[in-house]
Amino acid sequence: MTYVRILIALAASCIWPFYQLDVKNAFLHGDLHEEIYMQPPLGLSHSSSHVCRLWKALYGLKQAPRVWFEKFQSTILSFGFHQSENDHALFIHTSARGLIALLLYVDDMIITCDDLDCIHSVKSYLQQQFDKKDLGPLRYFLGIKVAYSPRGYILSQQKYTADLLSRAELTDTGTVSTPMQLHQKLTPTMGEPLTNPTRYRELVGALVYLTISRPDIAYAVHIVSQFMQAPTSVHYVALLRILRYLRGSIHQSLFFSSSSKPQLRAYCDADWAGDLTDRWSTTGYCVFFGNSLISWRSKKQDIVAKSSTEAEYRAMSSAASEIVWLRRLLGDLGVQCSTSTPLYCHNQSAIKIANNPVFHERTKHIEIDRHFVRHYYINGSISLPFIPSAQQLADFFTKSQTTQRHQYLLSKLSVFTSP
């Protein structure tokens, strides 16, 4: 969902309106390339030896999603749009009148531009091609509420959170100030196996979707999602704490400021050997477009790091990958990143590895990450300024926090309590 957030952040900074469209029975528009036959439907008079050949897709065919996308792709390209090479669901039209960005998700699409006449012309064209429904200004997209204010856009999953708490039967429970207990470390063998692990899996899956607009639970959800195969009573208690935290912060939303400058900045961090079972480290990073948070990650590294410097450097590499993609995507949207994107790191040794071209015996086993980061450092795509640990925002995605620290990081991540 990063592409949705970056499009909203760009529209907020440019003060562009958003509109939403929906194509009715979208999969039925796709043209089939293979020979596919079916039994005639009930009620149709036919010989018992006859079958029907399909020329158009039907719901339930494995080809239906692909051929629908191909149909939409050819249709929108005929209007003069071009497809982003960095996100194939994003279509862009540029002219002397301005830039139009259209994002497709199955049969739902959102469109933004600085010229309402351009938007109306696209709507009229699509109405001629498909049976579509004009949903007007963007209000809800994929179950996420999008609200506009003079200060920018607000992304909220308040209704989704309320429904989740109701499903978990926690609408009257007490609340907590943080989603995870301080210094808590979970292992697979803690507690007794759950008699009904399905409920645990359903709730964790729902929480994963909630992280689209709630970066404050990303780390805690990342932790509890590691025990989906065999959850225990201890894991379930940790899961319930996240839900109790959500009940007390149900009105929190993600804000995209209209005063944001069109510049990227990023933060990266790592929790070295934090997993007590396999000693893998955790990578955390977050990326801002101006003052708007558009991308974040909390993820275990896939190898044991031999030092904190190595763990931090691998986190730096992951963040650099995201920055490179975001810079290219912004370029497709007409935002040229002419200066280096600062990637803030609080590990001096990791920064020096990227700065120093000299071969190091102790880092030869991480040469791929080393060369990747150094390549984009040399060509000016990223810079690597040092930041004190107290100001490291990516710390939010690698470990649990005290209440005071949690609230401080929330304020810096553009998460606020909406009315």
C-alpha positions, 0 to 999 in steps of 0.5 A, a space after each residue: 500500500 506504499 504506492 497509495 500513501 505516496 500518491 496521497 502524500 503527493 496530492 496533499 502537497 500539491 493540494 489536488 482533489 481525489 476522485 474514485 471510480 468503480 467498474 461494474 462486473 469488471 472481470 466480464 470485460 476481459 477478452 480470452 486468448 485461450 480456447 475455453 468451453 463450458 456446459 450451457 447454463 441451466 434453462 437454455 435449450 440445447 443439444 446434450 452434445 453441445 458446449 459453449 465456447 467462451 469469448 469473454 472471461 467469467 468470474 471464477 476463471 483463473 484467467 479473469 483477473 489477468 485479462 481484465 487488467 490487460 483490457 483496462 491497460 489497453 483502454 487507458 493507454 489508448 487515451 494517452 496514459 502511460 504505465 509506470 515502470 515502477 508500479 504497473 497499477 499506476 497510470 500517468 497522463 502528462 500534457 500542457 494542462 497538467 499531470 493526471 495520476 490514476 491508480 487501479 486496484 482490481 476494479 476500484 480506481 482513484 484519480 487525482 489531478 490539478 485540473 478538474 476538466 482533465 478528470 472529467 474527460 477521463 471519467 467520460 472516456 471510461 464511461 464510454 468503455 465500461 459500465 462504471 460507477 462514479 463514486 465522487 470525491 474519495 471517501 473510502 478506498 479498500 476499507 480505509 477512510 480518506 478525509 480531506 482538510 485544509 491542512 491535508 489528507 487524513 488516512 484512518 481505519 477507525 471503523 475497521 478497528 472498531 469491527 475488529 475489537 467487536 469480533 475479538 469481544 474486547 469492546 469493554 476491556 481496559 486499555 494500555 498505553 503501548 502495544 507491547 510490554 517493554 523489553 518483552 521477548 517471545 519464543 515459540 516454547 513459551 506457554 501452552 499451545 492454544 486449543 483453537 489457533 485459528 482465532 489467533 491467526 484470524 486476529 493477527 491477519 486482521 492486524 496486519 491489514 491495520 498496519 496500513 495506517 497504523 505504523 505504531 503497531 507495526 513492530 508488535 504485529 511483526 512479533 506476534 505474526 512469527 508464531 502463526 504455526 503454533 501459537 501459545 497462551 503467552 503469544 495470545 496474551 501479547 496479541 490481546 495487549 495490541 488489541 487493548 492498545 488499539 481500543 485506547 487509541 482507536 481515533 489515531 490516524 495518519 496525516 499527510 500535510 499540505 505544507 510538505 516539501 517534495 523531498 524524501 528523507 529516511 531513517 534506518 535502525 536494527 535490533 542486533 540478535 534480538 530474537 532469542 531463538 535464532 539470534 536473527 536481527 530486526 530491521 526497521 526503517 521509515 521514509 517520509 515525503 516532506 512531513 508525511 510518512 509514506 513507507 515503513 518496515 519492521 522485519 527480521 533479517 534472514 541471516 545471523 549478523 556477527 556484529 551490531 554494525 553488520 545488522 545496522 548495515 543490512 538495515 541500511 541496505 533495505 532502506 536504501 532499496 526502498 529509497 531507490 524505488 520511491 525516487 523512481 516512482 516519484 520521477 514517474 509522477 513528475 517529482 524529480 529528486 535532484 538532491 540526495 535523499 538523507 538516510 539517517 543512521 545512528 551507527 558510526 561504524 556502518 556509515 564509515 563502511 559506506 564512506 570508505 572504499 577500502 576492503 575490510 576483512 571483517 566485512 567481506 561476507 556482506 559485500 553485496 549489501 556493502 556494494 549496493 549501498 556504496 553504489 547509490 551513495 557514490 552516485 548521489 541517490 542517498 547520503 548517510 548523515 549521523 543522527 543521535 539514538 534519541 532522535 532515531 525514528 526507526 527505533 519505533 520499528 525494532 523494539 518496544 518503547 516506554 510510554 513517554 518514548 512511544 508518544 514522542 515517536 508518534 508525534 514525529 511520525 505524523 500519527 495523531 488523534 482525529 476528532 
